[in-house]
Amino acid sequence: MKSKDYRITLLKAVASELAVNELESFFEGESRAGALKIKMQCIKLFEKQQKRIDKYNEMLTYEKKYTGKIVAGIDEVGRGPLAGPVVACAVILDNAHAYYGLNDSKQMSKQQRARIEADLLERVTYAIGVATVEEIDTFNIYEATKMAMQRAINDLPVSPDVLLIDAMQLGTGLIEESIIKGDATSISIAAASVIAKEYRDRIMATYAETYPGYDFENNAGYGTPKHLEGLKRKGVTPIHRKTFEPIKSMCEMK
């Protein structure tokens, strides 16, 4: 058999188009080092994909609990930064969902998030809710987060029966599950986490053009050394949270 055929087999393994028994049969009797190396690559790819599938199924526990009901996962991004809005997302997954590799957005690389987000936006039902810097300073970050979540739910084109929410209670009158570390426990919340983070990161990248010198395009408003250095050199901008330190103290000193 030509090495080209083995390369095709490796590509099929990447796409998970072969079963393990088919793989063993394909390489039966093969002793060449190059072919056996490809076989081991295929096996590792299978094992990696199986771990993703197992993790995905573990994260469906809450969704399976409400089979037959419309379930929305809710998560927010941006409670901790010194600048920018807090963004929430509500997601209702499609019936044939299988976004293997989806996890808490904080545990995914930028490339992984971008790939998963592109798949999600094509197929899921979702809505975004935003609470502004002014609302954060007026009502506090906790209340502003609830406002953003409620706005996302209100903007869904489909009314959910059940809300799976990352560590929050909203008092909507719907069935609500407040799940600690929900973005690592529920696949619906994880999907909301990814979409919300990518959406907010794009907002902050735009702000970086308006307010250069704070490294918003890389820190998304969090208090990194470059951001703090920007505050010292250039001062407070309109998108900084005036009730958050050290900005609060800087404003009081004026």
Phi and psi restraints in degrees (value plus and minus 20) as a CYANA .aco file:
   2 LYS   PHI     -96.1   -56.1
   2 LYS   PSI     130.8   170.8
   3 SER   PHI     -81.0   -41.0
   3 SER   PSI     -48.2    -8.2
   4 LYS   PHI     -77.6   -37.6
   4 LYS   PSI     -59.5   -19.5
   5 ASP   PHI     -84.3   -44.3
   5 ASP   PSI     -55.1   -15.1
   6 TYR   PHI     -88.6   -48.6
   6 TYR   PSI     -57.6   -17.6
   7 ARG   PHI     -83.7   -43.7
   7 ARG   PSI     -58.8   -18.8
   8 ILE   PHI     -83.1   -43.1
   8 ILE   PSI     -60.1   -20.1
   9 THR   PHI     -82.5   -42.5
   9 THR   PSI     -59.7   -19.7
  10 LEU   PHI     -83.0   -43.0
  10 LEU   PSI     -61.3   -21.3
  11 LEU   PHI     -83.7   -43.7
  11 LEU   PSI     -59.7   -19.7
  12 LYS   PHI     -85.3   -45.3
  12 LYS   PSI     -56.2   -16.2
  13 ALA   PHI     -84.4   -44.4
  13 ALA   PSI     -59.3   -19.3
  14 VAL   PHI     -80.1   -40.1
  14 VAL   PSI     -60.2   -20.2
  15 ALA   PHI    -104.4   -64.4
  15 ALA   PSI     -17.2    22.8
  16 SER   PHI      37.8    77.8
  16 SER   PSI      22.1    62.1
  17 GLU   PHI    -116.5   -76.5
  17 GLU   PSI     -21.8    18.2
  18 LEU   PHI    -138.9   -98.9
  18 LEU   PSI     129.6   169.6
  19 ALA   PHI    -113.0   -73.0
  19 ALA   PSI     140.2   180.2
  20 VAL   PHI     -80.3   -40.3
  20 VAL   PSI     -60.9   -20.9
  21 ASN   PHI     -85.5   -45.5
  21 ASN   PSI     -53.0   -13.0
  22 GLU   PHI     -86.6   -46.6
  22 GLU   PSI     -56.8   -16.8
  23 LEU   PHI     -84.9   -44.9
  23 LEU   PSI     -66.8   -26.8
  24 GLU   PHI     -81.1   -41.1
  24 GLU   PSI     -60.8   -20.8
  25 SER   PHI     -86.0   -46.0
  25 SER   PSI     -60.0   -20.0
  26 PHE   PHI     -81.2   -41.2
  26 PHE   PSI     -59.1   -19.1
  27 PHE   PHI    -117.6   -77.6
  27 PHE   PSI     -12.1    27.9
  28 GLU   PHI     -78.9   -38.9
  28 GLU   PSI     110.2   150.2
  29 GLY   PHI      61.1   101.1
  29 GLY   PSI     -20.7    19.3
  30 GLU   PHI     -99.9   -59.9
  30 GLU   PSI     113.5   153.5
  31 SER   PHI    -145.7  -105.7
  31 SER   PSI     -27.1    12.9
  32 ARG   PHI     -88.5   -48.5
  32 ARG   PSI     117.5   157.5
  33 ALA   PHI     -80.1   -40.1
  33 ALA   PSI     -61.6   -21.6
  34 GLY   PHI     -82.9   -42.9
  34 GLY   PSI     -63.2   -23.2
  35 ALA   PHI     -87.1   -47.1
  35 ALA   PSI     -61.4   -21.4
  36 LEU   PHI     -86.9   -46.9
  36 LEU   PSI     -51.9   -11.9
  37 LYS   PHI     -84.0   -44.0
  37 LYS   PSI     -63.0   -23.0
  38 ILE   PHI     -84.9   -44.9
  38 ILE   PSI     -57.9   -17.9
  39 LYS   PHI     -79.4   -39.4
  39 LYS   PSI     -65.1   -25.1
  40 MET   PHI     -84.8   -44.8
  40 MET   PSI     -56.3   -16.3
  41 GLN   PHI     -81.9   -41.9
  41 GLN   PSI     -62.5   -22.5
  42 CYS   PHI     -82.4   -42.4
  42 CYS   PSI     -64.1   -24.1
  43 ILE   PHI     -82.0   -42.0
  43 ILE   PSI     -62.9   -22.9
  44 LYS   PHI     -83.0   -43.0
  44 LYS   PSI     -57.5   -17.5
  45 LEU   PHI     -85.8   -45.8
  45 LEU   PSI     -61.3   -21.3
  46 PHE   PHI     -80.5   -40.5
  46 PHE   PSI     -66.6   -26.6
  47 GLU   PHI     -82.5   -42.5
  47 GLU   PSI     -61.5   -21.5
  48 LYS   PHI     -83.5   -43.5
  48 LYS   PSI     -63.4   -23.4
  49 GLN   PHI     -87.0   -47.0
  49 GLN   PSI     -57.3   -17.3
  50 GLN   PHI     -85.3   -45.3
  50 GLN   PSI     -56.7   -16.7
  51 LYS   PHI     -83.1   -43.1
  51 LYS   PSI     -60.2   -20.2
  52 ARG   PHI     -83.9   -43.9
  52 ARG   PSI     -61.3   -21.3
  53 ILE   PHI     -85.7   -45.7
  53 ILE   PSI     -63.4   -23.4
  54 ASP   PHI     -82.5   -42.5
  54 ASP   PSI     -63.3   -23.3
  55 LYS   PHI     -83.2   -43.2
  55 LYS   PSI     -62.6   -22.6
  56 TYR   PHI     -80.2   -40.2
  56 TYR   PSI     -65.6   -25.6
  57 ASN   PHI     -84.8   -44.8
  57 ASN   PSI     -55.7   -15.7
  58 GLU   PHI     -82.2   -42.2
  58 GLU   PSI     -54.7   -14.7
  59 MET   PHI    -104.5   -64.5
  59 MET   PSI     -11.4    28.6
  60 LEU   PHI    -122.5   -82.5
  60 LEU   PSI     -12.9    27.1
  61 THR   PHI     -76.2   -36.2
  61 THR   PSI     -68.7   -28.7
  62 TYR   PHI     -91.5   -51.5
  62 TYR   PSI     -58.2   -18.2
  63 GLU   PHI     -82.8   -42.8
  63 GLU   PSI     -60.6   -20.6
  64 LYS   PHI     -88.2   -48.2
  64 LYS   PSI     -48.1    -8.1
  65 LYS   PHI     -81.5   -41.5
  65 LYS   PSI     -48.7    -8.7
  66 TYR   PHI    -136.0   -96.0
  66 TYR   PSI      18.6    58.6
  67 THR   PHI     -76.5   -36.5
  67 THR   PSI     113.2   153.2
  68 GLY   PHI      75.3   115.3
  68 GLY   PSI     -30.7     9.3
  69 LYS   PHI    -129.4   -89.4
  69 LYS   PSI     138.0   178.0
  70 ILE   PHI    -105.0   -65.0
  70 ILE   PSI      95.2   135.2
  71 VAL   PHI    -128.9   -88.9
  71 VAL   PSI     110.2   150.2
  72 ALA   PHI    -136.1   -96.1
  72 ALA   PSI     112.1   152.1
  73 GLY   PHI    -114.9   -74.9
  73 GLY   PSI     116.6   156.6
  74 ILE   PHI    -144.9  -104.9
  74 ILE   PSI     111.1   151.1
  75 ASP   PHI    -168.2  -128.2
  75 ASP   PSI     141.8   181.8
  76 GLU   PHI    -145.8  -105.8
  76 GLU   PSI     140.7   180.7
  77 VAL   PHI    -157.1  -117.1
  77 VAL   PSI     115.8   155.8
  78 GLY   PHI      87.8   127.8
  78 GLY   PSI       4.7    44.7
  79 ARG   PHI     -96.1   -56.1
  79 ARG   PSI     -50.0   -10.0
  80 GLY   PHI    -112.3   -72.3
  80 GLY   PSI     -41.3    -1.3
  81 PRO   PHI     -83.2   -43.2
  81 PRO   PSI     142.2   182.2
  82 LEU   PHI    -108.4   -68.4
  82 LEU   PSI     -31.4     8.6
  83 ALA   PHI    -164.9  -124.9
  83 ALA   PSI     134.6   174.6
  84 GLY   PHI      69.3   109.3
  84 GLY   PSI     148.1   188.1
  85 PRO   PHI     -97.5   -57.5
  85 PRO   PSI     150.1   190.1
  86 VAL   PHI    -119.5   -79.5
  86 VAL   PSI     115.6   155.6
  87 VAL   PHI    -141.4  -101.4
  87 VAL   PSI     112.4   152.4
  88 ALA   PHI    -139.0   -99.0
  88 ALA   PSI     135.6   175.6
  89 CYS   PHI    -156.5  -116.5
  89 CYS   PSI     121.4   161.4
  90 ALA   PHI    -136.4   -96.4
  90 ALA   PSI     110.0   150.0
  91 VAL   PHI    -149.2  -109.2
  91 VAL   PSI     110.9   150.9
  92 ILE   PHI    -132.6   -92.6
  92 ILE   PSI      94.7   134.7
  93 LEU   PHI     -89.7   -49.7
  93 LEU   PSI     131.3   171.3
  94 ASP   PHI     -92.1   -52.1
  94 ASP   PSI     138.8   178.8
  95 ASN   PHI     -83.8   -43.8
  95 ASN   PSI     -54.6   -14.6
  96 ALA   PHI    -121.4   -81.4
  96 ALA   PSI      13.0    53.0
  97 HIS   PHI     -87.5   -47.5
  97 HIS   PSI     122.4   162.4
  98 ALA   PHI    -179.4  -139.4
  98 ALA   PSI      46.2    86.2
  99 TYR   PHI    -109.7   -69.7
  99 TYR   PSI      47.9    87.9
 100 TYR   PHI     -82.1   -42.1
 100 TYR   PSI     113.1   153.1
 101 GLY   PHI      82.8   122.8
 101 GLY   PSI     -32.8     7.2
 102 LEU   PHI     -88.8   -48.8
 102 LEU   PSI     114.1   154.1
 103 ASN   PHI    -175.7  -135.7
 103 ASN   PSI    -197.1  -157.1
 104 ASP   PHI     -70.1   -30.1
 104 ASP   PSI     107.6   147.6
 105 SER   PHI     -77.3   -37.3
 105 SER   PSI     -49.2    -9.2
 106 LYS   PHI     -89.7   -49.7
 106 LYS   PSI     -40.2    -0.2
 107 GLN   PHI    -117.0   -77.0
 107 GLN   PSI     -16.6    23.4
 108 MET   PHI    -128.6   -88.6
 108 MET   PSI     129.0   169.0
 109 SER   PHI     -94.1   -54.1
 109 SER   PSI     144.8   184.8
 110 LYS   PHI     -79.0   -39.0
 110 LYS   PSI     -60.0   -20.0
 111 GLN   PHI     -87.0   -47.0
 111 GLN   PSI     -61.6   -21.6
 112 GLN   PHI     -83.4   -43.4
 112 GLN   PSI     -63.8   -23.8
 113 ARG   PHI     -81.8   -41.8
 113 ARG   PSI     -63.1   -23.1
 114 ALA   PHI     -82.3   -42.3
 114 ALA   PSI     -61.2   -21.2
 115 ARG   PHI     -86.9   -46.9
 115 ARG   PSI     -67.3   -27.3
 116 ILE   PHI     -86.1   -46.1
 116 ILE   PSI     -61.5   -21.5
 117 GLU   PHI     -79.4   -39.4
 117 GLU   PSI     -63.1   -23.1
 118 ALA   PHI     -78.8   -38.8
 118 ALA   PSI     -61.1   -21.1
 119 ASP   PHI     -86.6   -46.6
 119 ASP   PSI     -64.3   -24.3
 120 LEU   PHI     -81.8   -41.8
 120 LEU   PSI     -66.6   -26.6
 121 LEU   PHI     -84.4   -44.4
 121 LEU   PSI     -44.9    -4.9
 122 GLU   PHI     -96.6   -56.6
 122 GLU   PSI     -45.0    -5.0
 123 ARG   PHI    -146.4  -106.4
 123 ARG   PSI     -48.5    -8.5
 124 VAL   PHI    -108.4   -68.4
 124 VAL   PSI     143.9   183.9
 125 THR   PHI    -116.0   -76.0
 125 THR   PSI     105.7   145.7
 126 TYR   PHI    -169.3  -129.3
 126 TYR   PSI     143.9   183.9
 127 ALA   PHI    -169.6  -129.6
 127 ALA   PSI     131.0   171.0
 128 ILE   PHI    -129.1   -89.1
 128 ILE   PSI     120.9   160.9
 129 GLY   PHI    -145.7  -105.7
 129 GLY   PSI     117.3   157.3
 130 VAL   PHI    -146.3  -106.3
 130 VAL   PSI     117.7   157.7
 131 ALA   PHI    -135.8   -95.8
 131 ALA   PSI     109.8   149.8
 132 THR   PHI     -97.1   -57.1
 132 THR   PSI     149.0   189.0
 133 VAL   PHI     -79.7   -39.7
 133 VAL   PSI     -60.8   -20.8
 134 GLU   PHI     -81.9   -41.9
 134 GLU   PSI     -60.3   -20.3
 135 GLU   PHI     -88.4   -48.4
 135 GLU   PSI     -57.9   -17.9
 136 ILE   PHI     -80.9   -40.9
 136 ILE   PSI     -65.2   -25.2
 137 ASP   PHI     -90.7   -50.7
 137 ASP   PSI     -49.0    -9.0
 138 THR   PHI    -100.6   -60.6
 138 THR   PSI     -64.0   -24.0
 139 PHE   PHI    -127.0   -87.0
 139 PHE   PSI     -31.4     8.6
 140 ASN   PHI      67.7   107.7
 140 ASN   PSI     139.3   179.3
 141 ILE   PHI     -86.3   -46.3
 141 ILE   PSI     -54.7   -14.7
 142 TYR   PHI     -84.0   -44.0
 142 TYR   PSI     -68.9   -28.9
 143 GLU   PHI     -87.7   -47.7
 143 GLU   PSI     -56.8   -16.8
 144 ALA   PHI     -84.9   -44.9
 144 ALA   PSI     -56.1   -16.1
 145 THR   PHI     -83.6   -43.6
 145 THR   PSI     -64.0   -24.0
 146 LYS   PHI     -80.8   -40.8
 146 LYS   PSI     -59.8   -19.8
 147 MET   PHI     -82.4   -42.4
 147 MET   PSI     -64.6   -24.6
 148 ALA   PHI     -83.2   -43.2
 148 ALA   PSI     -61.6   -21.6
 149 MET   PHI     -83.7   -43.7
 149 MET   PSI     -64.5   -24.5
 150 GLN   PHI     -83.4   -43.4
 150 GLN   PSI     -58.6   -18.6
 151 ARG   PHI     -83.3   -43.3
 151 ARG   PSI     -60.1   -20.1
 152 ALA   PHI     -83.0   -43.0
 152 ALA   PSI     -64.4   -24.4
 153 ILE   PHI     -83.1   -43.1
 153 ILE   PSI     -63.6   -23.6
 154 ASN   PHI     -83.0   -43.0
 154 ASN   PSI     -49.8    -9.8
 155 ASP   PHI    -108.5   -68.5
 155 ASP   PSI     -23.6    16.4
 156 LEU   PHI     -82.2   -42.2
 156 LEU   PSI     114.5   154.5
 157 PRO   PHI     -92.7   -52.7
 157 PRO   PSI     -32.2     7.8
 158 VAL   PHI    -142.9  -102.9
 158 VAL   PSI     115.5   155.5
 159 SER   PHI    -102.7   -62.7
 159 SER   PSI     100.1   140.1
 160 PRO   PHI     -98.4   -58.4
 160 PRO   PSI     138.3   178.3
 161 ASP   PHI    -114.2   -74.2
 161 ASP   PSI     -51.0   -11.0
 162 VAL   PHI    -152.4  -112.4
 162 VAL   PSI     118.8   158.8
 163 LEU   PHI    -135.4   -95.4
 163 LEU   PSI     102.8   142.8
 164 LEU   PHI    -121.3   -81.3
 164 LEU   PSI      93.8   133.8
 165 ILE   PHI    -140.1  -100.1
 165 ILE   PSI     116.5   156.5
 166 ASP   PHI     -94.1   -54.1
 166 ASP   PSI      80.4   120.4
 167 ALA   PHI      36.1    76.1
 167 ALA   PSI      15.6    55.6
 168 MET   PHI    -161.8  -121.8
 168 MET   PSI     133.2   173.2
 169 GLN   PHI    -138.1   -98.1
 169 GLN   PSI     111.7   151.7
 170 LEU   PHI    -129.1   -89.1
 170 LEU   PSI     -38.6     1.4
 171 GLY   PHI      45.8    85.8
 171 GLY   PSI      23.8    63.8
 172 THR   PHI    -101.3   -61.3
 172 THR   PSI     -37.0     3.0
 173 GLY   PHI      72.1   112.1
 173 GLY   PSI     -32.5     7.5
 174 LEU   PHI    -104.0   -64.0
 174 LEU   PSI     150.6   190.6
 175 ILE   PHI     -87.4   -47.4
 175 ILE   PSI     104.7   144.7
 176 GLU   PHI    -144.3  -104.3
 176 GLU   PSI     115.4   155.4
 177 GLU   PHI    -138.5   -98.5
 177 GLU   PSI      93.5   133.5
 178 SER   PHI    -109.2   -69.2
 178 SER   PSI      95.0   135.0
 179 ILE   PHI    -135.2   -95.2
 179 ILE   PSI      98.2   138.2
 180 ILE   PHI     -86.4   -46.4
 180 ILE   PSI     112.6   152.6
 181 LYS   PHI      33.0    73.0
 181 LYS   PSI      22.9    62.9
 182 GLY   PHI     -80.8   -40.8
 182 GLY   PSI     -51.0   -11.0
 183 ASP   PHI     -90.4   -50.4
 183 ASP   PSI     -33.0     7.0
 184 ALA   PHI    -128.8   -88.8
 184 ALA   PSI     -16.5    23.5
 185 THR   PHI    -141.2  -101.2
 185 THR   PSI     -53.0   -13.0
 186 SER   PHI    -137.6   -97.6
 186 SER   PSI     110.8   150.8
 187 ILE   PHI     -88.7   -48.7
 187 ILE   PSI     -50.8   -10.8
 188 SER   PHI     -87.5   -47.5
 188 SER   PSI     -62.8   -22.8
 189 ILE   PHI     -88.0   -48.0
 189 ILE   PSI     -58.9   -18.9
 190 ALA   PHI     -80.1   -40.1
 190 ALA   PSI     -60.8   -20.8
 191 ALA   PHI     -82.8   -42.8
 191 ALA   PSI     -62.8   -22.8
 192 ALA   PHI     -83.7   -43.7
 192 ALA   PSI     -57.8   -17.8
 193 SER   PHI     -81.5   -41.5
 193 SER   PSI     -64.6   -24.6
 194 VAL   PHI     -86.1   -46.1
 194 VAL   PSI     -67.7   -27.7
 195 ILE   PHI     -84.1   -44.1
 195 ILE   PSI     -62.5   -22.5
 196 ALA   PHI     -83.6   -43.6
 196 ALA   PSI     -62.9   -22.9
 197 LYS   PHI     -85.4   -45.4
 197 LYS   PSI     -66.6   -26.6
 198 GLU   PHI     -83.0   -43.0
 198 GLU   PSI     -59.3   -19.3
 199 TYR   PHI     -83.2   -43.2
 199 TYR   PSI     -67.5   -27.5
 200 ARG   PHI     -88.0   -48.0
 200 ARG   PSI     -59.0   -19.0
 201 ASP   PHI     -79.1   -39.1
 201 ASP   PSI     -57.3   -17.3
 202 ARG   PHI     -88.2   -48.2
 202 ARG   PSI     -57.9   -17.9
 203 ILE   PHI     -79.6   -39.6
 203 ILE   PSI     -66.2   -26.2
 204 MET   PHI     -90.1   -50.1
 204 MET   PSI     -51.4   -11.4
 205 ALA   PHI     -85.8   -45.8
 205 ALA   PSI     -55.4   -15.4
 206 THR   PHI     -87.6   -47.6
 206 THR   PSI     -62.0   -22.0
 207 TYR   PHI     -81.8   -41.8
 207 TYR   PSI     -50.5   -10.5
 208 ALA   PHI     -82.0   -42.0
 208 ALA   PSI     -50.9   -10.9
 209 GLU   PHI     -94.6   -54.6
 209 GLU   PSI     -55.7   -15.7
 210 THR   PHI     -96.5   -56.5
 210 THR   PSI     -57.8   -17.8
 211 TYR   PHI    -144.6  -104.6
 211 TYR   PSI      55.2    95.2
 212 PRO   PHI     -89.9   -49.9
 212 PRO   PSI     137.6   177.6
 213 GLY   PHI      81.6   121.6
 213 GLY   PSI     -24.5    15.5
 214 TYR   PHI    -130.1   -90.1
 214 TYR   PSI     -24.2    15.8
 215 ASP   PHI      43.4    83.4
 215 ASP   PSI      12.5    52.5
 216 PHE   PHI     -79.2   -39.2
 216 PHE   PSI     -50.4   -10.4
 217 GLU   PHI     -85.9   -45.9
 217 GLU   PSI     -40.5    -0.5
 218 ASN   PHI    -129.9   -89.9
 218 ASN   PSI     -53.0   -13.0
 219 ASN   PHI    -120.3   -80.3
 219 ASN   PSI     -26.9    13.1
 220 ALA   PHI      33.7    73.7
 220 ALA   PSI       6.2    46.2
 221 GLY   PHI      75.0   115.0
 221 GLY   PSI     -25.3    14.7
 222 TYR   PHI     -92.2   -52.2
 222 TYR   PSI     139.8   179.8
 223 GLY   PHI    -101.8   -61.8
 223 GLY   PSI      41.4    81.4
 224 THR   PHI     -96.0   -56.0
 224 THR   PSI     144.4   184.4
 225 PRO   PHI     -74.7   -34.7
 225 PRO   PSI     -62.1   -22.1
 226 LYS   PHI     -86.1   -46.1
 226 LYS   PSI     -56.8   -16.8
 227 HIS   PHI     -86.4   -46.4
 227 HIS   PSI     -65.8   -25.8
 228 LEU   PHI     -84.6   -44.6
 228 LEU   PSI     -56.5   -16.5
 229 GLU   PHI     -84.9   -44.9
 229 GLU   PSI     -59.5   -19.5
 230 GLY   PHI     -81.8   -41.8
 230 GLY   PSI     -59.4   -19.4
 231 LEU   PHI     -81.9   -41.9
 231 LEU   PSI     -61.5   -21.5
 232 LYS   PHI     -85.6   -45.6
 232 LYS   PSI     -60.1   -20.1
 233 ARG   PHI    -101.3   -61.3
 233 ARG   PSI     -59.5   -19.5
 234 LYS   PHI    -134.2   -94.2
 234 LYS   PSI     -33.3     6.7
 235 GLY   PHI      67.3   107.3
 235 GLY   PSI    -191.9  -151.9
 236 VAL   PHI    -105.8   -65.8
 236 VAL   PSI     117.4   157.4
 237 THR   PHI    -122.2   -82.2
 237 THR   PSI     150.3   190.3
 238 PRO   PHI     -83.9   -43.9
 238 PRO   PSI     -38.3     1.7
 239 ILE   PHI    -116.0   -76.0
 239 ILE   PSI     -16.2    23.8
 240 HIS   PHI    -101.5   -61.5
 240 HIS   PSI     126.0   166.0
 241 ARG   PHI    -104.1   -64.1
 241 ARG   PSI      91.3   131.3
 242 LYS   PHI     -92.3   -52.3
 242 LYS   PSI     -34.1     5.9
 243 THR   PHI    -116.5   -76.5
 243 THR   PSI     -18.7    21.3
 244 PHE   PHI    -121.2   -81.2
 244 PHE   PSI     119.2   159.2
 245 GLU   PHI    -101.5   -61.5
 245 GLU   PSI     127.2   167.2
 246 PRO   PHI    -107.7   -67.7
 246 PRO   PSI     -13.0    27.0
 247 ILE   PHI     -85.5   -45.5
 247 ILE   PSI     -60.5   -20.5
 248 LYS   PHI     -76.0   -36.0
 248 LYS   PSI     -66.9   -26.9
 249 SER   PHI     -87.0   -47.0
 249 SER   PSI     -56.1   -16.1
 250 MET   PHI     -84.5   -44.5
 250 MET   PSI     -59.6   -19.6
 251 CYS   PHI     -89.4   -49.4
 251 CYS   PSI     -56.1   -16.1
 252 GLU   PHI     -90.0   -50.0
 252 GLU   PSI     -44.0    -4.0
 253 MET   PHI     -97.4   -57.4
 253 MET   PSI     -35.6     4.4
